[in-house]
Amino acid sequence: MGAELQHGVSRRRRRGRAPMSQINVTPFVDVMLVLLVIFMITAPLLTVGVQVDLPETEAGPISGDDEPLSISITKDNVIFLQETEVELGDLVPKLMAISDRRTDMRIFLRADEAIPYGQVMQVMGTVNRAGFKKVALVTKLEKEVK
């Protein structure tokens, strides 16, 4: 009789657990969420490669669907179009070439806060005279004081 009980218990254990026929996607989802967070953190750092100390302001962010062109002016008064150094005289032809002569593209002008206002306006005026009307100045958001 003892042999029958032992034999019956082992048979029940085998019947109680059916083999899993579904794929466990939880580890896959966990890995994807970690990658998503990593890309969300690093993507803004990859957009602009020119180091510029921007002034602070209370203005809100500008929204738009298309990717804007970026013009940066460093504290040494060096002008960059995206990440390429350009002279002020070559700026408009390169803008026209990049934009396929579409003057309705958005252009973000980033200038170091140590640059005199007149030099920033000279670059902005040059871009505006070329027909680009959507030129915006980029600043840092002012930190809230508690």
C-alpha positions as CSV (number, residue, x, y, z in Angstrom):
1,M,0.0,0.0,0.0
2,G,2.9,2.4,0.7
3,A,4.2,1.9,-2.8
4,E,0.8,2.8,-4.2
5,L,0.7,6.1,-2.3
6,Q,4.1,7.0,-3.3
7,H,3.3,6.1,-6.9
8,G,0.1,8.1,-6.8
9,V,1.8,11.3,-5.3
10,S,4.4,11.4,-8.0
11,R,1.7,11.0,-10.7
12,R,-0.3,13.9,-9.2
13,R,2.7,16.2,-9.2
14,R,3.3,15.6,-12.9
15,R,-0.3,16.2,-13.8
16,G,-0.6,19.4,-11.6
17,R,2.0,21.3,-13.6
18,A,1.3,21.7,-17.2
19,P,4.2,22.9,-19.4
20,M,4.1,26.7,-20.1
21,S,3.1,27.4,-23.7
22,Q,3.3,31.2,-23.4
23,I,6.4,33.4,-23.7
24,N,7.2,35.5,-20.7
25,V,7.5,39.1,-22.0
26,T,8.1,40.8,-18.7
27,P,12.0,40.8,-19.0
28,F,11.7,42.1,-22.5
29,V,9.5,44.9,-21.4
30,D,11.8,45.8,-18.5
31,V,14.8,46.0,-20.9
32,M,12.8,48.2,-23.3
33,L,11.8,50.6,-20.5
34,V,15.4,50.9,-19.4
35,L,16.5,51.6,-22.9
36,L,13.7,54.2,-23.4
37,V,14.8,56.0,-20.2
38,I,18.4,56.0,-21.4
39,F,17.5,57.4,-24.8
40,M,15.2,60.0,-23.3
41,I,18.1,61.3,-21.1
42,T,20.8,61.2,-23.7
43,A,18.9,62.5,-26.8
44,P,18.7,66.1,-25.8
45,L,22.5,66.1,-25.1
46,L,23.2,64.9,-28.6
47,T,21.2,67.6,-30.4
48,V,23.7,70.6,-30.1
49,G,27.4,70.1,-29.9
50,V,28.5,73.7,-29.5
51,Q,29.0,74.8,-25.9
52,V,27.3,78.1,-25.4
53,D,26.5,79.7,-22.0
54,L,22.9,80.9,-22.7
55,P,21.2,83.8,-20.8
56,E,18.2,83.0,-18.6
57,T,14.6,84.2,-19.2
58,E,11.0,83.5,-18.1
59,A,9.8,82.8,-21.7
60,G,8.1,79.5,-22.4
61,P,9.4,76.9,-24.9
62,I,8.7,77.1,-28.6
63,S,6.7,74.2,-30.0
64,G,6.9,73.0,-33.6
65,D,6.8,69.8,-35.7
66,D,9.8,70.3,-37.9
67,E,13.5,70.1,-36.8
68,P,14.9,73.7,-36.7
69,L,18.3,74.8,-37.9
70,S,20.6,76.0,-35.2
71,I,23.0,78.9,-35.4
72,S,25.3,79.3,-32.4
73,I,27.7,82.1,-31.4
74,T,30.3,81.3,-28.9
75,K,31.9,83.7,-26.4
76,D,34.9,84.0,-28.8
77,N,32.5,85.3,-31.5
78,V,32.8,82.2,-33.6
79,I,29.6,81.4,-35.6
80,F,28.4,77.8,-36.0
81,L,25.7,76.5,-38.3
82,Q,24.5,73.3,-36.6
83,E,28.0,72.0,-35.6
84,T,30.0,73.5,-38.5
85,E,32.0,76.7,-38.1
86,V,31.1,79.4,-40.7
87,E,32.0,83.0,-41.4
88,L,29.2,85.6,-41.3
89,G,29.5,86.1,-45.1
90,D,29.1,82.4,-45.8
91,L,26.1,81.9,-43.4
92,V,23.3,82.8,-45.8
93,P,24.5,80.7,-48.8
94,K,24.9,77.7,-46.5
95,L,21.5,78.3,-44.9
96,M,20.0,78.4,-48.4
97,A,21.7,75.2,-49.4
98,I,20.6,73.3,-46.2
99,S,17.0,74.5,-46.4
100,D,16.6,73.9,-50.1
101,R,15.8,77.6,-50.5
102,R,12.8,77.2,-48.2
103,T,12.8,80.4,-46.1
104,D,9.9,79.3,-43.9
105,M,12.2,77.0,-41.9
106,R,12.6,77.6,-38.2
107,I,16.0,78.8,-37.1
108,F,17.2,78.9,-33.5
109,L,19.8,81.5,-32.7
110,R,21.9,80.6,-29.6
111,A,24.4,83.1,-28.4
112,D,26.7,83.2,-25.3
113,E,25.5,85.7,-22.8
114,A,28.9,87.4,-22.9
115,I,28.4,88.4,-26.6
116,P,27.4,92.0,-27.1
117,Y,23.8,92.5,-28.2
118,G,25.0,94.2,-31.4
119,Q,26.8,91.2,-32.7
120,V,23.8,88.9,-32.0
121,M,21.6,91.4,-33.9
122,Q,24.1,91.5,-36.8
123,V,23.8,87.7,-37.3
124,M,20.0,87.9,-36.8
125,G,19.7,90.7,-39.3
126,T,21.8,88.9,-41.9
127,V,19.6,85.8,-41.6
128,N,16.4,88.0,-41.7
129,R,17.5,89.9,-44.8
130,A,18.0,86.5,-46.6
131,G,14.3,86.0,-46.2
132,F,14.2,83.7,-43.1
133,K,11.4,85.1,-41.0
134,K,11.1,82.4,-38.3
135,V,14.2,83.2,-36.3
136,A,14.0,82.6,-32.5
137,L,16.5,83.4,-29.8
138,V,17.2,80.5,-27.5
139,T,17.7,81.1,-23.7
140,K,17.8,79.0,-20.6
141,L,14.7,78.9,-18.4
142,E,15.1,81.0,-15.3
143,K,15.5,78.9,-12.1
144,E,12.6,79.5,-9.7
145,V,13.5,81.2,-6.5
146,K,12.0,79.6,-3.4
